[in-house]
Amino acid sequence: FGEGYITGFTSGEYMPKALHIKTMTALDVVVPKGEGHTSPITSVSVMAAGSAVVTCAHDGMCLLWTRKKDTTSLFIYKELSCSQAAPLNHVCGSKDGVYVVASVGDSLTAESFDDDQLTAAQVYVVYVWRINPAVKTKGKPKEYTKHEQEVICMECSDSSAVVATGSRDGCVHLWDPALCTTLHVLSFHSSPITSISFSEPARSFVATSDATKLTIWDTNTGFSCFTICASKFDLTTIRAVRFITGYHGMAWVGAGS
C-alpha cells in the first residue's frame, strides 16, 4: 500500500493499520467524530494500484481510505453501504480503483436467522459498487446473486473486466461486475474455496481449497490448465496462493503432515 507500506487490521478494532516496511513506523489514522466503522473490521484489501485501502465490517459499510500526499495520515475519503445493512465479512477492491466487491460470507447460517434478519439467499449475495471519484458517499451497489452457498473469498482482475468469487460449496464463479452476469462457473474443487488470485494480465487465475491441490484456470475459456499437488512440496493442504506481481511465479501457504 502506498510507498513501502503494508496494511492490515487487528481483530476487534475499528480502524485499519498501515506500517512502513523499512522504518516500521505506522501511519496516523484520522477518523472525524461520527464517521468510521461502528463495528470491528472483518476484512481489508489494497486497491487502486496501491493508492487506497478498502475495509468492511458487520455494520454493513465499506470504507475507502487513502493517505494525504506528504503526510503520515490515513483518512476516509469514501463511504459505501449495502441496501440491507448486511454484516460484511469479505471485501476486495480492484487494482484500477473502479470497483469494490463485498460479501456477507461465512459468519451467519440459515439456522440463525430470525424473521427480521437476512434470509439464507441474502447471505449468498455479493455486492459490487462502481466507484465515482466525484461523489464522496453512499453509492448504491449492484448485486450478484448466482451463488448457492456463502462466498468466502474473491478477487478482481487487473482491468476490472472480471470478478472471481469462491464459495463454501467449492464453486468459483467468474462474472462481469458491470452487468453482474455470469461468465463461467467452475466446480472442480470439492471443499470450500479459500483463495483466488489473477495473473497480470488476467489471462489465467489460480484457486485453492483446503484440500490437496491448487488449480490454474484459463480466464477466457473457464478450462483448467494444470494442477499442483500439495504432496509435491511435503504439504498436506494448500490454503492460500498469490501470483507475484512482476514475476512469473506464485507463492502459497499450506500445512505440513
Disulfide bonds with the S-S distance in Angstrom:
none
